């Protein structure tokens, strides 16, 4: 298979999605928090939406948050926590995906969340985010004490998702990049993948079906997916030339 930079945004998003579904297969009705520098463009909002959940991305850099919305990684951008909660409340209740970017200094916004009793289900920290600064925040400690879980995307040595790679290894699946020449070929490839993946494999089917909707970067170039050797063989037999 073609070698692709491991910082590829689609790959990062797939790994984040894999981390989410390792915890819970369906995130409908759950709220994920990401905050701080780079959170809106970290792949977290897209990964959570693909998993069926809602995201609140808090970042004081207005330009970065608005740019993430223009790229399709956020559904809405707001300036106050009130606006964010109004947008999220109904979608969480009816278990619909939604990603909201809040332009606000993260320490202040997190403190207000604690004061108002807002309780996300998970803090998800993407790759390339200043993990230590986030985890040292007193409001994060308060949210964790109240029941919010935290998932970190890198270990102390900067290695990506060791737990997730181990889980995939147990299932004898590998991260595979399938390159194509254009968007039409990518749609055809996604169709072949859905024909090959078992009907009951909701995790991988959901990834293939939803990633073009929530991640603009995934609408051309190729598809990252988890496949086993037999599935790769069937894909080639179905006409895919890698």
KOLTOR-363638 format. One line per field, with one value per residue: x, y, z of N, C-alpha, C, O, CB in turn; residue in one letter. Coordinates in steps of 0.001 Angstrom, whole numbers, plus 500000, padded with zeros to 6 digits. Glycine has a CB too. Layout:
n_px: c(X ...)
n_py: c(Y ...)
n_pz: c(Z ...)
ca_px: c(X ...)
ca_py: c(Y ...)
ca_pz: c(Z ...)
c_px: c(X ...)
c_py: c(Y ...)
c_pz: c(Z ...)
o_px: c(X ...)
o_py: c(Y ...)
o_pz: c(Z ...)
cb_px: c(X ...)
cb_py: c(Y ...)
cb_pz: c(Z ...)
code: c(A ...)
***
This chain:
n_px: c(500824 500324 502569 501798 502026 502085 500843 498653 495464 493034 493749 494486 491990 490560 491872 491234 488463 488462 489484 487378 485234 486279 485799 483002 480539 478480 477974 475769 473758 475682 478161 481148 484074 486514 489392 491379 494453 494396 492268 489864 490616 491680 490674 489013 486237 485097 485537 483982 481413 481121 481018 478567 478118 478064 479971 481776 483914 486370 488081 490235 491203 489927 490239 491245 489150 487024 488113 488172 485441 484862 486159 484482 484647 483388 480032 478728 479689 480138 479985 479527 479038 476389 475124 476329 475407 472669 472544 473514 471907 469329 470136 471770 469844 468124 469909 471522 474296 476439 478612 480071 481812 483278 484257 486340 488292 489919 490298 488615 486105 485903 485826 483367 481711 481970 480878 478244 477402 477690 478263 480377 480738 483196 486590 488499 491640 493391 496020 499008 498117 498506 498875 499656 499188 496420 495524 496383 494707 492586 489800 489374 490184 488100 485890 486574 486532 483832 482946 483661 485342 488719 490638 493719 495699 498308 501203 503663 506012 505302 504096 501577 498422 498707 497153 495006 496132 496897 494419 493407 495259 494633 492299 493243 493474 494606 495768 495047 495851 494105 494663 493222 492364 490562 487541 485263 486227 486817 484288 483323 485119 484449 481926 482613 484016 481955 480443 482048 482632 481407 477872 477133 479207 479280 480971 483169 481710 480212 482269 483223 480900 480280 482538 483130 481121 481612 484250 486001 488480 488459 487209 488485 491438 491986 491238 491475 491286 490378 491464 491480 493666 492268 490089 491334 492223 489770 488894 490696 490020 487547 488116 489684 492645 495691)
n_py: c(498796 502326 504587 506879 509996 509864 511874 512519 513902 512550 509993 510542 511308 508931 507316 508633 508257 505471 505263 506333 504496 502279 502700 503089 501947 503409 506799 508390 510830 511615 513878 515271 516887 519054 521058 524092 525016 524336 522523 522566 521870 519383 516961 515798 516834 515850 513073 512472 513147 511231 508987 509410 511254 514404 517429 519832 522288 524196 527160 529922 531155 532824 532916 530360 528697 529559 528956 526185 525665 526538 524569 522518 521072 521846 522390 524682 527959 529795 532483 532517 530545 530060 530211 528029 525889 526044 525336 522719 521271 520164 518493 516632 515477 514219 512504 513169 513845 516661 519415 522010 525013 526979 530193 531265 532092 529337 528548 530253 529622 526912 527103 528397 526372 524467 525897 526113 523558 521990 518927 517200 514013 513058 514071 514653 514526 515624 514629 516593 518548 520681 518769 518596 521163 521311 519186 520030 522012 523472 523405 521290 519225 519385 518704 516106 514954 515040 513115 513068 511404 510988 510921 510357 511038 510403 508700 508932 509016 510104 508358 507196 506234 503553 501645 501414 500406 497934 496744 496556 494791 492458 491820 491240 493188 495831 499234 500636 502299 503281 504331 506567 508018 510111 511866 510456 507843 507358 507296 505012 503154 503260 502125 499496 498717 498757 496674 494550 494609 493109 492932 493304 494722 497479 499516 499843 500113 502408 504269 504316 505140 507643 509330 510964 512856 514314 515086 517012 516662 513997 513454 513036 511726 509299 506445 505829 502929 500185 496963 493399 490703 488889 490427 492464 490927 490192 492685 493369 491360 492280 494278 496450 498232 498531)
n_pz: c(500000 499463 500978 503527 505170 508696 510032 508623 508269 508055 508939 511605 512562 512235 514081 516449 516407 516610 519191 520639 520109 521268 523898 523997 521825 520602 520637 520821 522379 524179 525483 524402 525395 524084 524362 524384 522676 519242 519342 517844 515277 515569 514814 516610 516810 514357 514623 516874 515947 513902 515476 516573 518585 520478 520386 522253 521544 522866 522473 522475 520208 517748 514953 514332 515138 513514 511031 511198 511122 508527 507111 507535 509886 512174 513206 514169 515309 518250 520705 523426 526399 527019 524473 523258 524832 524396 521712 521839 523644 522790 520702 521967 523589 521735 520637 518418 516241 516785 516446 518188 518192 520611 521017 523247 526103 527352 530092 531509 530386 531083 533857 534167 533211 535253 537411 536572 536488 534213 532693 530899 529219 528500 528263 525540 524182 521466 519115 518881 520600 523515 525913 528681 529798 529577 531228 533702 534455 536871 536716 534999 536659 538520 536927 536257 538794 539217 537537 534822 532235 530917 527961 526549 523704 523103 524372 527056 525620 523259 521504 519306 520407 521755 523093 521358 518988 519935 520455 517841 516789 518149 516867 514446 512455 510409 510075 507040 504050 501227 498160 495703 492489 492130 493247 492390 492068 494721 495926 494691 495724 498455 498292 497540 499825 501755 500784 501372 504131 507127 507780 510412 511504 512796 513614 511780 509393 509895 510011 507292 505976 507129 507320 504999 505228 507563 507495 505498 504317 503747 501385 499051 497402 498950 501069 504494 506450 508640 508034 507556 506434 504751 504017 502561 500412 499264 498495 496458 494675 494010 492304 493048 492576 494069)
ca_px: c(500000 501049 502964 501231 502493 501250 500109 497499 494338 492040 494255 494352 490574 490176 492402 490394 487203 488732 489621 486030 484407 486839 485133 481558 480333 477553 478082 474544 473319 476828 478865 482602 484741 487925 489657 492742 495055 494307 491239 488838 491165 492411 489999 488084 484825 484664 485524 482830 480206 481061 480610 477192 478034 478128 481260 481991 485334 486601 489381 490208 491694 488752 490597 491377 487825 486257 488711 487717 484061 484884 486593 483440 484926 482451 478722 478425 480655 479441 480878 479226 478662 474930 474804 476783 474523 471376 472696 473819 470955 468339 470788 472168 468614 467610 471011 472016 475637 476578 479881 479973 483047 483082 485408 486441 489499 489475 490239 487401 484935 485846 485377 481927 481060 481927 479937 476882 477079 477767 479084 480664 481025 484586 487573 489316 492775 493927 497479 499447 497556 499337 498193 499969 498499 494993 495278 496708 493686 491807 488432 489404 490203 486756 485012 486934 486041 482378 482628 484107 486531 489706 491399 494880 495978 499708 501784 504731 507055 504746 503599 500140 497368 499222 496042 494175 496834 496844 493072 493315 496099 493889 491287 493971 493188 495648 495437 495398 495498 493724 494690 492434 492755 489616 486411 484372 486835 486714 482917 483228 485867 483643 480886 483220 484301 480705 480010 482945 482575 480229 476718 477085 480379 478797 482060 483876 480745 479903 483422 483228 479707 480139 483717 483067 480164 482110 485641 486162 489729 488259 486371 489338 492776 492032 490515 492053 490308 490950 491136 492259 494271 491248 489281 492139 492197 488448 488821 491417 489225 486399 488551 490522 494075 496450)
ca_py: c(500000 503593 505154 508198 510612 509479 513035 512697 514281 511479 508928 510985 511268 507524 506814 509217 507525 504154 505419 506535 503294 501310 502983 502918 501835 504446 507980 509164 511303 511928 515122 515205 518185 519243 522453 524563 525257 523301 521504 522559 521239 518188 515741 515370 517035 514926 511712 512337 513136 509932 508039 509695 512123 515859 517972 521233 522604 525513 527694 531370 531625 532949 532571 528908 528084 529865 528200 524807 525599 526643 523272 521548 520291 522288 522759 526050 528685 530741 533294 532371 529201 529976 529887 526664 524934 526057 524555 521315 520615 519335 517460 515578 514808 513327 511622 513536 514441 518103 519945 523452 525675 528120 531095 531773 531681 528037 528474 530952 528851 525688 527492 528642 525067 523865 526673 525880 522140 521303 517745 516368 512609 512723 515024 513960 515365 515181 514702 517980 519480 520803 517894 518877 522379 521004 518307 520726 523018 523126 523084 519925 518348 519392 517946 514696 514526 514901 511937 513119 510604 511651 510038 511040 510429 510010 508307 509816 509091 510658 507307 507302 505266 502198 500760 501190 499515 496601 496239 496180 493618 491302 491501 490963 494239 496834 500501 500508 503433 502852 505553 506636 509157 511224 511700 509408 506563 507184 506860 503615 502360 503159 501140 498160 498426 498444 495359 493549 494617 492393 493775 493588 495497 498854 500458 500144 500582 503796 505079 504473 505877 508991 510192 512045 513861 515125 515468 517394 516082 512587 513343 512813 511227 507901 506117 505057 502009 499000 495763 492194 490201 488300 491527 493082 490010 490309 494009 493266 490513 493076 495192 497558 498095 499386)
ca_pz: c(500000 499395 502265 503771 506400 509828 510504 507753 509119 508047 509798 512990 512911 512370 515348 517491 516343 517180 520634 521177 520069 522200 525174 523821 520374 520135 521490 520776 523680 525037 525172 524497 525499 523757 524694 524247 521360 518221 519564 516802 514080 516000 514380 517655 516476 513306 515165 517767 515117 513231 516514 516940 519748 520369 520812 522583 521357 523475 522069 522411 518914 516885 513590 514204 515275 512298 509924 511346 510643 507061 506586 507808 511080 513197 512660 514584 516138 519119 521538 524849 526816 526890 523089 523000 525503 523700 520477 522124 524547 522110 519901 522905 524043 520683 520244 517097 516268 516592 516949 518421 518594 521508 521037 524614 526826 527833 531554 531960 529962 531886 535198 534077 533089 536590 538222 536098 536573 532923 532913 529720 529500 528190 527747 524537 523799 520190 518916 518633 521572 524719 526872 530085 530214 529715 532371 534947 534730 538061 536332 534474 537839 539099 536044 536411 540110 539103 536736 533437 531910 530061 527086 525980 522420 522992 525648 527529 524595 522037 520623 519048 520695 521924 523437 520182 518074 520522 520218 516434 516579 518629 515864 513208 511486 510335 509435 505633 503205 499889 497339 494470 491657 492175 494159 491888 492421 496170 496210 494270 496700 499673 498011 497603 501229 502451 500325 501954 505591 507639 508071 511842 511933 512748 513842 510530 508397 510226 509605 505838 505559 507679 507304 504003 505673 508666 507315 504094 503841 503416 500186 497883 497717 499350 502292 505582 507026 509274 507276 507738 505193 503889 503478 501508 499269 498631 497876 495201 493793 493570 491271 493506 492253 494958)
c_px: c(500864 501364 502419 501733 501547 500506 498892 496245 493255 492468 494120 492897 490100 490667 491618 489049 487369 488872 488258 485248 485009 486184 483650 481264 479468 477570 476848 474082 474435 477540 480351 483153 486143 488216 491127 493200 494890 493144 490244 489313 491872 491853 488984 486629 484311 484560 484306 481530 480044 480602 479204 477015 478068 479445 481135 483489 485581 488005 489256 490674 490537 489058 490662 490019 486995 486805 488268 486278 484025 485311 485568 483649 484066 481135 478374 479607 479888 480463 480610 478855 477156 474529 475187 475827 473150 471440 472822 472687 470007 468988 471280 470940 468099 468703 471475 473414 475578 477930 479791 481324 482723 484360 485459 487758 489162 489383 488966 486154 484785 485379 483876 481165 480919 480884 478489 476490 477033 478722 479276 480936 482506 485363 488465 490390 493391 495448 497859 498789 498445 498690 498408 499216 497013 494744 495603 495663 492800 490371 488334 489407 488813 485787 485305 486424 484533 481973 483050 485357 487471 490417 492504 495307 497420 500203 502950 505854 506546 504225 502081 499397 497840 498088 495235 494849 496801 495481 492911 494109 495366 492859 491912 493581 494300 495090 495948 494969 495270 493653 493795 492803 491832 488437 485463 484915 486731 485309 482732 483957 485068 482516 481409 483504 483043 480157 480818 482810 481311 479101 476657 478250 480044 479927 482750 482930 480395 481046 483380 482054 479746 481352 483669 482131 480774 483554 485889 487430 489545 487403 487184 490652 492840 491304 491394 490958 491056 490507 492029 492783 493225 490367 490028 492131 490870 488296 489526 490636 488022 486796 489389 491978 494867 497866)
c_py: c(501261 504109 506568 508710 510284 510650 513340 512877 513207 510330 509307 510898 509828 506950 507367 508503 506130 504196 505587 505225 502154 501472 502646 502929 502960 505610 508873 509552 511655 513177 514956 516633 518085 520728 522787 524676 524058 522346 521417 521836 519928 516894 515255 515612 516070 513504 511484 512288 511796 508859 508304 510681 513605 516346 519444 521482 524040 525995 529204 531953 531659 532538 531075 528223 528328 529112 526743 524658 525671 525325 522173 520732 520694 522654 524211 526636 529735 531443 533179 530927 529012 529559 528443 525645 524895 525216 523058 520572 519676 518209 516309 514783 513829 512462 511880 514133 515945 518522 521465 523976 526898 528955 531757 531310 530409 527949 529114 530149 527577 525985 527733 527328 524399 524569 526385 524411 521426 520124 516950 514930 512291 513964 514241 514912 514804 515222 516154 518995 519515 520075 518306 520099 522128 520220 518957 521769 522577 522752 521695 518936 518253 518578 516446 514151 514292 513757 511964 512259 511421 510601 510849 510287 509993 509576 509244 509989 509636 509617 507369 506072 503825 501232 500394 500249 498086 495965 495778 494911 492362 490858 491229 491936 495269 498125 500447 501778 502936 504083 505434 507920 510354 510885 510595 508025 506297 506729 505393 502697 502187 502148 499719 497762 498027 497087 494244 493466 493910 493355 494175 494404 496987 499866 500827 500639 502050 504714 505349 505342 507349 509896 511241 513179 514829 515580 515741 516801 514648 512384 513138 512204 509768 507700 505338 504173 500874 497769 494599 491693 489641 489383 492272 492229 490133 491644 494001 492427 491278 494165 496359 497273 499065 499610)
c_pz: c(500000 500783 502388 505113 507548 510431 509628 508603 509172 508957 511268 513443 513084 513693 516530 517558 516949 518680 521293 521218 520881 523569 525085 522324 519828 521118 521407 522173 524631 524538 525411 524501 524921 523928 524474 522811 520428 518344 518415 515547 514375 515437 515383 517243 515411 513835 516050 516964 514408 514215 517025 518063 519421 520955 521161 522521 521807 523141 521949 521102 517920 515457 513375 514259 514015 511090 509980 510865 509116 506422 506865 509058 512274 512524 512966 515338 516932 520007 523022 525155 526718 525480 522767 523601 524859 522431 520766 522832 523818 521317 520779 523328 523001 520058 518817 517212 516083 517157 517008 518866 519427 521515 522411 525211 527595 529356 532089 531599 530791 533306 535208 533938 534450 537450 537840 536092 535238 533061 531628 530143 529353 527797 526795 524039 522525 520162 518692 519552 522816 525889 528320 530591 530423 531004 533709 535332 535900 537724 535720 535626 538456 538251 536136 537743 540080 538175 535287 533250 531031 529227 526443 524727 522228 524352 525989 526511 523264 521060 520520 519535 520801 522234 522193 519196 518600 520290 518779 516151 517039 517594 514494 512094 511555 509758 507993 504906 501789 498996 496106 493737 491796 493070 493703 492232 493919 496559 495821 495253 497984 499482 498075 499054 501983 502023 500985 503472 506075 508021 509549 512363 511831 512879 512526 509445 508638 509812 508101 505380 505959 507519 506194 504421 506674 508522 505838 503495 503335 502181 498913 498351 498041 500659 503258 506155 507719 508502 507694 506402 504236 503262 502373 500241 498525 497919 496527 494188 493233 492582 491736 493209 493128 494423)
o_px: c(501996 500512 502557 501851 500332 499621 498182 495994 492639 491640 493692 492608 489318 489957 491365 488559 486515 488435 488012 484664 484329 486032 483099 481704 479692 477226 476883 474019 474170 477527 480771 482739 486880 487352 491988 492438 495203 493026 489821 488503 492591 492480 488169 485832 483213 483597 483672 480646 478930 479885 478683 475884 478097 479972 480474 484248 485067 488994 488284 490550 490204 488239 490192 489765 486342 486043 488016 485927 483254 484876 485768 482905 484014 481125 477794 480415 479084 481633 481393 478413 476689 473700 474449 475479 472530 470508 472297 472526 469891 468459 471214 470991 467681 468462 471788 473700 474761 478346 479477 481920 481968 485412 484710 488271 488229 488454 488323 485246 483672 484623 483185 480077 479873 480099 477605 475365 476410 479861 478439 481317 483018 484848 489113 490080 493855 496085 496970 498892 499073 498044 497458 498666 496415 493850 495146 495731 492319 489787 487333 488711 488389 484956 484391 485942 484014 480786 482829 486314 487065 490757 492255 495282 497721 499690 503189 506567 507266 503938 501386 499716 497418 498056 494840 494191 496692 495395 492337 493683 495462 492578 491204 493385 494858 494083 497138 493863 496121 492669 493630 493468 492261 488332 484914 484162 486575 485155 482072 483480 485016 482188 480738 483265 483056 479482 480329 482866 480245 479350 476181 478284 480470 479850 482892 483308 480295 480812 483490 482208 479290 481213 484141 482323 480489 484038 485977 487465 490377 486918 486623 490942 493661 490818 491985 489824 492225 489309 493167 492391 493292 489952 489432 492042 490848 487652 489016 490598 487535 485942 489781 492491 494746 498658)
o_py: c(501251 504069 507370 507950 510411 510451 514315 512111 512986 509758 508492 510472 509541 506185 506653 508186 505669 503278 505051 504882 501166 500501 502001 503839 503422 505445 510008 508703 511967 513493 514548 517472 517147 521562 521911 524462 522922 521430 520322 521251 519409 515842 514390 514677 515529 512801 510430 511485 511279 507932 507524 510941 514007 515757 520209 520957 524984 525342 529708 533161 530639 531886 530570 527277 527416 528681 526128 523642 524954 525000 521024 519779 519977 523167 524901 525916 530480 531064 533695 530185 527927 528666 527731 524656 523835 524476 522231 519367 518508 517099 515147 513556 512723 511768 510943 514850 516449 518045 522122 523451 527765 528494 532692 530249 530396 527321 528589 530012 527202 525209 527326 527189 523831 523917 526410 524065 520370 520294 516114 514667 511374 514818 513275 515989 513664 515774 516914 520196 518510 520685 518362 520077 522676 520561 518482 522345 521444 521882 521001 517922 517174 517845 515622 513020 513455 513461 510987 512373 512434 509526 511905 509057 509277 510026 510228 510993 509632 509943 507568 504961 502972 500122 499245 499379 497135 494781 494719 494062 491317 489667 491016 491542 495539 498123 500238 502277 502257 504820 504352 508796 511491 509773 509872 507139 505151 505869 504631 501609 501090 501399 498831 496624 497072 496418 493124 492375 494096 494452 495259 494746 497667 500957 502008 501500 502836 505816 506501 506183 508208 511118 512354 514327 516026 516372 514817 516474 514143 511280 513076 512170 509047 508648 504320 504620 500626 497546 494785 492201 489894 489263 492664 492754 490173 491732 494561 492745 490980 494893 497192 496205 500280 500314)
o_pz: c(500483 501670 501465 506075 507397 511263 509872 509533 510214 509667 512085 514560 513990 514346 517500 518642 517707 519375 522373 522246 521157 524310 525976 521622 518709 522289 521881 523061 525792 523348 526495 523702 525226 523659 524390 521868 520786 517529 518044 514828 513521 515561 515064 517316 515543 513530 515985 517261 514324 513839 517823 518475 518258 521899 520458 523336 521207 523472 521387 520900 517318 514810 512356 513512 513510 510225 508943 510266 508479 505318 506472 509292 513274 511406 512128 515925 516370 520061 523820 524278 526372 525303 522086 522958 524780 522117 520021 522638 524189 521262 520378 523416 523345 519071 518083 518171 515312 518213 516015 519807 518987 521958 522692 524854 528398 529865 532999 532419 531160 533890 536142 534497 534763 538138 538696 535729 535124 533496 531290 531284 529994 527075 527198 523529 522495 521059 518306 519306 523152 526741 529100 531692 531349 531779 534749 536418 535923 538370 535898 535579 538869 538786 536096 537812 540819 538040 534570 534015 530462 529720 525861 524689 521273 525376 525288 526535 522266 519908 521516 519112 520020 521703 521996 518626 517825 519965 518527 515368 516395 517459 513509 510944 512619 509049 507757 505114 501213 499062 495541 494290 491602 493588 494535 492637 494341 497427 496527 495573 498540 500402 498601 499457 502760 502805 501137 504040 505487 508521 509886 513545 510898 512315 512209 508652 507696 509316 507681 504494 505204 507577 506428 504019 506641 509331 505030 502309 502582 501937 497819 499547 497474 501277 502897 506328 507427 508327 508124 505351 503033 502109 501370 499131 497294 496873 495556 492999 492142 492076 490919 493544 492968 495050)
cb_px: c(499065 500246 504503 499678 502622 502086 501027 497342 493739 491818 495717 494875 489737 490732 493880 490188 486709 489974 490519 485272 484208 488371 485319 480746 479696 476106 479311 473458 472470 477810 478317 483209 484792 488267 489257 493653 496537 495526 490499 488432 492118 492411 491002 488388 484613 485630 486805 482791 480250 482438 481581 476530 479138 476924 482314 481400 485768 486400 489869 491024 492844 488229 491910 492283 487090 486274 490256 487838 483219 485831 487940 483312 486374 483021 477638 477154 481790 478358 480772 478085 479140 474279 475519 478189 474389 470957 473923 475061 470155 467490 471958 472884 467529 466934 470593 471057 476518 475404 481079 478884 483888 482712 485318 485241 490016 490402 491463 487322 485038 487218 486119 481611 481848 483315 480221 476726 475783 478236 478458 481874 480214 484655 488413 488441 493834 493372 497944 499163 496099 499566 498659 501471 498702 494483 496080 498057 492828 491814 487904 490639 491214 486246 485167 488459 486390 481771 481212 484385 486134 490728 490490 496057 495614 500576 502258 505302 507655 505770 504044 499879 496331 500277 495131 493854 498286 497152 492033 493810 497440 493203 490278 493714 491801 496824 496057 494734 496601 492364 496123 490894 492804 489128 485651 484187 488300 487071 481897 483804 487219 483065 480281 484527 484945 479662 480130 484385 482624 480617 475438 477020 481646 477779 483078 484620 479468 479622 484746 483171 478479 479817 484961 482616 478955 481972 486596 486186 490764 487631 485516 489587 493328 493470 489258 492670 489339 490528 491273 491427 495306 490385 488894 493581 492420 487335 489442 492802 488754 485710 487395 490327 494345 496498)
cb_py: c(500002 504634 505150 508154 512130 508824 514239 511494 515579 510966 508619 512423 511977 506702 507174 510718 507426 503572 506615 507570 502851 501473 504464 504045 500496 503878 508776 508384 510292 510739 516287 514368 518668 518745 522745 523665 525587 522531 521790 523983 522178 518108 514660 516105 518449 514973 511442 513502 514274 509559 508086 508463 511808 516527 517779 521600 522406 525457 527062 531915 530718 534374 533191 528357 528641 531373 528292 524356 526741 527771 522888 520646 520421 523493 521838 526091 529348 530020 534719 533324 528927 531322 530853 526456 525281 527501 525037 521234 521654 520188 518059 516178 515841 514144 510171 514531 513822 518893 519494 523779 526066 527647 532170 531298 532817 526978 529153 532367 528498 525003 528752 529569 524160 523933 528164 526438 521974 522275 516864 516931 511716 511685 515712 513442 515439 516030 513813 518359 519080 522287 516478 519085 523482 520201 517049 521387 523273 524280 524120 519705 518863 520828 518430 514515 515575 516201 511719 514572 509277 512470 509375 511129 511366 511163 506825 509281 507726 511481 505926 507508 505351 502155 501423 502511 499979 496662 497308 497319 493765 491623 492642 489525 494896 496331 501720 499247 504527 502086 505863 506582 508741 511577 513006 509541 506531 508495 507746 503443 503017 504539 501396 498120 499632 499534 495265 493866 496062 491540 493053 492323 495146 499083 499867 498912 499716 503943 504373 503095 505232 508891 509351 511488 513192 514369 514367 518912 516109 511875 514579 514142 511973 507421 505318 505984 501453 498897 496024 491116 489125 487310 492504 493295 488550 490147 495077 492664 489261 493702 495703 497807 498372 498780)
cb_pz: c(501211 498620 502424 503739 506227 510882 510553 506790 508630 506619 509463 513150 511839 511201 515487 517239 514884 516579 520960 520338 518636 522307 525572 524568 520037 519978 521114 520064 524303 525090 526012 523318 526970 522290 526145 524982 521513 518226 520850 516454 513400 517489 514122 518964 516008 512121 515960 518777 514087 512628 517668 517303 520676 521088 519720 523996 519865 525015 520723 523484 518390 516908 513230 515304 516519 512023 509968 512807 511255 506617 507190 506673 511438 514002 513219 515458 515264 519982 521142 525270 528246 527244 522135 523558 526978 523357 519695 522961 525296 521189 519112 524147 524363 519595 520388 516410 515188 517281 516050 519478 517367 522959 519888 525484 527796 527329 532172 531335 528472 531916 535678 532889 532138 537267 538076 534718 537246 531786 533979 528930 528581 527069 528912 523349 524944 519074 517706 517202 521946 525076 526688 530263 529183 528489 532223 534824 533472 539038 535356 533567 538887 539244 534595 536312 541181 538604 536780 533011 531196 530904 526008 527012 521353 522435 525605 528820 524378 521367 521128 517563 519650 523037 524484 519503 517871 522019 520547 515546 517327 519963 515759 512757 511750 509496 510219 504998 503237 499903 496903 494770 490224 490766 494288 490369 491984 496899 495456 492856 497006 500060 496654 496774 501898 502188 498806 501586 506130 508855 507676 512589 511063 513841 514828 510036 508431 511729 509986 505150 506145 509105 507150 502662 506282 509920 507844 503958 504951 504575 500042 497098 498841 499469 501968 506680 505930 510767 505772 508424 505508 504685 504599 501993 499734 499675 498798 495434 494542 494766 490584 495007 490724 496357)
code: c(X X X X X X X X X X X X X X X X X X X X X X X X X X X X X X X X X X X X X X X X X X X X X X X X X X X X X X X X X X X X X X X X X X X X X X X X X X X X X X X X X X X X X X X X X X X X X X X X X X X X X X X X X X X X X X X X X X X X X X X X X X X X X X X X X X X X X X X X X X X X X X X X X X X X X X X X X X X X X X X X X X X X X X X X X X X X X X X X X X X X X X X X X X X X X X X X X X X X X X X X X X X X X X X X X X X X X X X X X X X X X X X X X X X X X X X X X X X X X X X X X X)
***
